[in-house]
Amino acid sequence: MYTLSCFADEISPHLKEQLDVMERLKVRFLSLRSVEDVNVLALTDAQLREIARALRDRGMGVSSVGSPVGKTPIKDDVSVCLDQTRRAVEIARALDCPRVRVFSFYMEKDELDARRGEVMDRLSRMAEIAAEAGVTLMHENEAGIYGERSARCEDILKSVNHPALRAVFDPSNFVAAGEAPFDESLPRLRDYVAYMHIKDSRRSDGVIVPAGEGDGQLSQVLSAFAEKDMFLTLEPHLAVAGRMRGFTGAELFGRAHAALTGLLDRAGIAYN
């Protein structure tokens, strides 16, 4: 059964406002990316304890640490991503969450083949760090990184071949990469998908839209994993779609939530 989650900083920078909207929509989990405009990796231990307390008080939890690990240039020293991974894993354990979102490093297109070995080595080392702590890293495709297109995402997952490295499936990101998510991207990655981000977009102009209103083939993608226990994490980006994070606002977030639950209801797919 699917469990609904969200990037709560899409609602508001402020934790109380985030949780108020989540409570109203009956969404019980969030992917922690930022609070008060502070990135999750920069949150102090004291701030993390306060967030954990606020979540417990509402009967809520954390589905993933929405870290920016790997959203750095491949030319940066390897210590950057390894130190970030260690901190992200610490945060995951502090929040009783076994998942951390990661990426596969920015580079120029003409560097993709030459830098491939570095990408695999870094992600392998990152996966080992996570595995020691009982945490799973989840690779997300992103424009400008090694794993932008599904073929290179598949290359990462097969080559690293580590149980602590799985895939996030984001249909909109694959539309942006020029792919049909269900027909082209999912067949390559299906065996590795452990988590989904829910946003949709139009191929014609790149505009991000509520689930089911674009070319992300959301109905088919959702049906493909309907029998699995998996988080669906709303990441609507309906107001702003930035390189490091997007924003939606409370009102549009409600529309995004209704679009997703409407798709699930019409397909008869169970969720909580």
Steps between C-alpha positions, in 0.01 A plus 500: 500500500617851425563740787473870424786729589611845390782748478343718767719799416293521180216617728684759709847561642352482851464164670171576677336609174637193326356269762167682518440444128621142517265431789205649312579285195567190714858466372698343782856500360736756357826492312722740691674737259498833686341680792499879543695513172785301657608199295468169679876443505550835677248433777657471843446205729285723721284600202463135402385411852239776484377378159481142627304618806254699289442200275446263791247739651297479178542125449712565189831369371774546241489294181840610371778751547473713186869576493694679225788250522641456149354831379856626480750520213692179435817711506450570873718297732353161586508592869207739441250230406634251755474750786153599385398135485619442855299797622190398303521151650531647851189708434309200368579300811409791728159519331444124496496504121688242290515692168717779359453653155821552296612605152788415267696825457490788255725490197515614139346269244838438338630372838239227548708212371832622636360556850296180518754315715511784754122499527489126567783517753339786693157343511649166605680666790187693593297177497749334734468788746123471490499121530709511817223707660210297361397781265411478130607765249248574226635644176286757321553607142555870442590726209872544458618208716642168383169324567276738308358244261370157595773310314768661714291452815486132412875502443553640850275251673633197315865603525501601866281195567454572869184431703543837673457686170152500346303734270253782549260514205394853407289500181532873441879487511497235228264711289753782535768258382299437182365158597156340531512395869285187486594381151870578503637584846319258727590177316868574562462585867199305624699244701683777687216740579441533874334841523313747281482875466174628359504789261399526135600721208425568138753402239397780264601791722652348814232645727448303822134414563293296750521122477317364197496829307834455324701241309631311802271200439413515872202265480707223346797559729281491812331182385839335443584502872151482647571169674821618667544678832646830388496868582353746253655836579331809360751745355268719292727798407187687390624851587880474476725227358853581613822309462524417869130489589154608388208674664125465466321678786215371713216567256664346194630216715141410579430487127804276445386266778150480353641421156708212635227351719253539213725292275533233768127494575401472135741211453380326815851507647520482879696759697520645846 
